[in-house]
Amino acid sequence: MSFFDRYINSKLYHYTDIFFKMILLNVLMITTTILGLVVFGLPLSLLVGSISLRIILKKTSVNVFEVYFKTLKSVVKKTIKPVVVFSFILMILGFNSVYFYFGLEPFDWFYFISFSLMVFLFVFSLVSYIHGLFLSVLYDLNVKSLLKHSYLLTIGFIVRSLLLLLIGFVYTYTLILIPILGIIIGLSGFSLLILVTLVSGYKRIQTLDEALDEEVKKILESA
């Protein structure tokens, strides 16, 4: 067997191939974020990137462009509801957080407790937002059910949620220190983090995991 054949069949080639596909995926995600004016584009790109990356990890021979745009086409309409609902919730919680923050001078326990509560609810809702995006793709839920199950998943996977927030904070800080990383694998790295921390926990809920696998299968068959 030649050196080239050994390299093609090595783990190094496998991981290098995935890395370069993540770079390409990152470019597509950045483009989606910009075209979606961030508010709609960022959550959409993270969702599409996460599902695309799951497909790429399952079947590394797939074409990144094809998988990404097939996934985008499949989920874009379904994400409108969670984006509108959670953007509204986060906007209110963000406004309240700022309001109570400016009331902390001079120090006041009411404003301190209110500010802490608003920040907690904002972060809690942020994680629920991610669950809501996946749920909206897999099931046809009304607003009440979407919010209920999104928050319940966050509570049920509280350790994973905390892990996502902790690693996400460190990862974001690293991207700020080394901006070039954001261009290379910034958003695709977040997608990988979402897969490893939150989505991998769906295996504990059989119907949810099967629904996600079915969605991935449909995209693979159409790709």
N, C-alpha and C positions, 0 to 999 in steps of 0.2 A: 504493500500500500504506500502510495506517494505521500509526501509531506502535506500537499494540498488536500488530499482525501482525508488524512488524519485530522487536519485542521477543521474541515467542513463538519466532521463527525464529533468534534470535541465540544466540551462544555463551554470553553472560551468563546468559540464561534457562536454557540447558542445564545449566551448572555450578551455578546457584542451585537448580535443581530437584533435582539430585543431592545438594547440601549439605543441603537440608531433608529429603530421604529418608534421609540418613545420621543426622540428628537423631532421626527417628522410629525408625530401625533401632537406634540407641543405646538408646532407651527400652525397646524390646523385649528387647534383649540384657541390660540391667541387670535387668529383671524375671525373665528366665530364670536369670540368675546367682543372684539372691536365692532364687527358688523351688527352685533346685537346690542350695541350701546351699553355694554357692561351689565346693566341691571338685568336684562333678559339674557344676554350673551354669556355671561360668566357661569351662572347655574346650568345653563343648557350645555355649555362646553364641558363642564365638569361631569355632567351626567353622561353625555355622549362619549367623552374620553374614558370614563370608567368602564362603560359597557364595551367599548372598542378594545380597551386594554385587556379586559377579561377574555374577549374573543382571541386576541393576539396571543395571549399566554396559553390558551387552550389549543390553538392551531397557528403556529408561528409562520406557516407558509402563506398566510393570507396577505392580500394587498391592503396596506394601511389606508390609502385613499378610498378605495372601494368600500371597505368595512366602515370607515368613519362616516362617509356620506350616506351609506345605506342605513346606518344607525341613526344619523341625524334626521333623515327623511321619515324614519319609523317613529321617532319620539317627539319631534318638534311641536306638533299640535297638542300632544298630551301634556306637555309641560306648562302650558299657558296658565292653567288653573293654579297649580302650586306656586308658580312664580308670582302671580298677582296677589294671592292670599298671604303668602309668607313675606313678600316685600312690604305689604301693608302692615303686617304685625311687627316686623323688624323696624320699620320706619317709626311707628308709634313708640316702641320700646327704646329706640335710639334717641328720639326726641325727649322722652321722659328722663333718660339717663343723663343727658346734657343739662336738662332743667334742674334736676336734683343735685348734680355736680356743682353747678354755680351757686346753689344754696348752701353749700358746705362752709362758706366763709362769711361770718364766723361759724365755728363748728356747731352743728346742731344734730342731735341724735336722730330726729325724725328724718332729716334730709340724708344723713349717713345711711340709715337702714333702708330708706326708699331707694337711694342710689345703688346700694349693694344688691337689692332685690331686682331692680331693673336690669342691671348688668348680668345677673345670674339668669334671668328670664331671656335676655337677648342671646346669650351664649347657648342656652338650652334650646331656644327656638332655631338657632343657626344649625345645630346638629339635626334637629327634627326636620328642618328644611331639606336636608340631604335625603333623609328617609322618605319624605314626601314626594320628592322627584322620582325616586325609584317606584314607589307605590302607584303614582299616577300613570306610569308606563305599564305596569303589570295589571292594574285593576281599574275599573271604571267606578270611581268613588265620588260621592258628593262632598261638598266642602266640610261638613260636620264629620263624616267618616274619615276623610283625609287627615284632618287635624288630630282627631282622636287616635288613629293608628300610628301616625307619625310621632306623636309625643309618647305614646305607649312603647314604641320601639326604642326611643331614646332612653326611657326609664328602664326597660328590660335589658338594654345593652349599655347600662350606665358605665361600667368599667371600660368598655370599648369606646364609649363616647369621650370619657376623660382622657383615654389614651390618644384618641384622634386630636383632641384639643391641645394636649401637651406636646405631642410630636409636631402638630401643625404650627404651634407657636414657635418652636425651635427651628422648624423648617423655614417659616416665614422670615424669622430673624436672620437666618443664614442667607436667604435670597437678598435681603436688604444689604448685608455685608458684602455679598458677591453677586452683584446684579446680573452678570453674564450667565449665571446659572438659571436665572428666570427665563432667559431667551432660549437656553438649551433644553431644560427639562422642568421649568417652573410649574406649569399647569399639569403636565402629564405626571409629574411627581406627586402632585396633590391627588390625582386620580388613582395612582397606585396606593397612596396612603388610605384613601377611602375604601378601596378594595380590601386591603389587608386588615383594616380595623373594623369597619362597619359591615360591609357586604359579606365578608367571610363568616360573620355571625349569623347570616340568614340560613346557614345550614342547620341551625338548631330549630328552625321553623320549616318543616317539610314542604308545606304548600307554597310558601314564599320562595324557597329555594328552587322548587320545581317550576314555578311560574317564571323565574328569572332564567333558568336553563332553557325553558321553552322559547322565551323571547330571543335568547342568544342563538338557539337552533334555527329560528325563522330568519334571522339576519344572515347566518352562515349559509343557509340554503339559497337565499336571494343574492348573496355576494358572489 
